[in-house]
Amino acid sequence: MPLIAESLSISTYGSFLVKEAFLEVERGRRVALVGESGSGKSLTALSFLRLLPENLKISGRLEVDGIDVLSLRGKALRNFRWKKV
């Protein structure tokens, strides 16, 4: 699975903005995130690049081609953004 979000939750100050989301996208496939305004579509997409504001907490599992996105820091995160995604 090239792109996986499992039990993805995004919260701020004890309030969930995205709660327990699940997404799998196979290589070569396209997906559209559809929902009401404020439902967390953009936050979900930005979480794969770790581009969320610092006041938001991400939990769950985010993987792109077997790479644990949430564990990346510093130079490894920059390389991931530029070369992988």
HUSULVEN-V973412 format. One record per backbone hydrogen bond with DSSP energy under -1.0 kcal/mol. NH is the residue of the N-H (numbers start at 0). CO is the residue of the C=O. Records with the same first field share a line. If there is no record, write none. Layout:
# HUSULVEN-V973412
NH = CO + CO
This chain:
# HUSULVEN-V973412
2 = 24
3 = 62
4 = 22
5 = 60
7 = 20
8 = 58
9 = 17
10 = 56
11 = 14
14 = 11
16 = 9
17 = 9
20 = 7
22 = 4
24 = 2
28 = 25
38 = 35
43 = 39
44 = 40
45 = 41
46 = 42
48 = 45
50 = 45
55 = 52
56 = 10
58 = 8
60 = 5
62 = 3
63 = 66
64 = 1
66 = 63
68 = 61 + 66
70 = 67
71 = 68
75 = 72
76 = 72
77 = 73
78 = 74
79 = 75
80 = 76
81 = 77
82 = 78
83 = 79
84 = 79
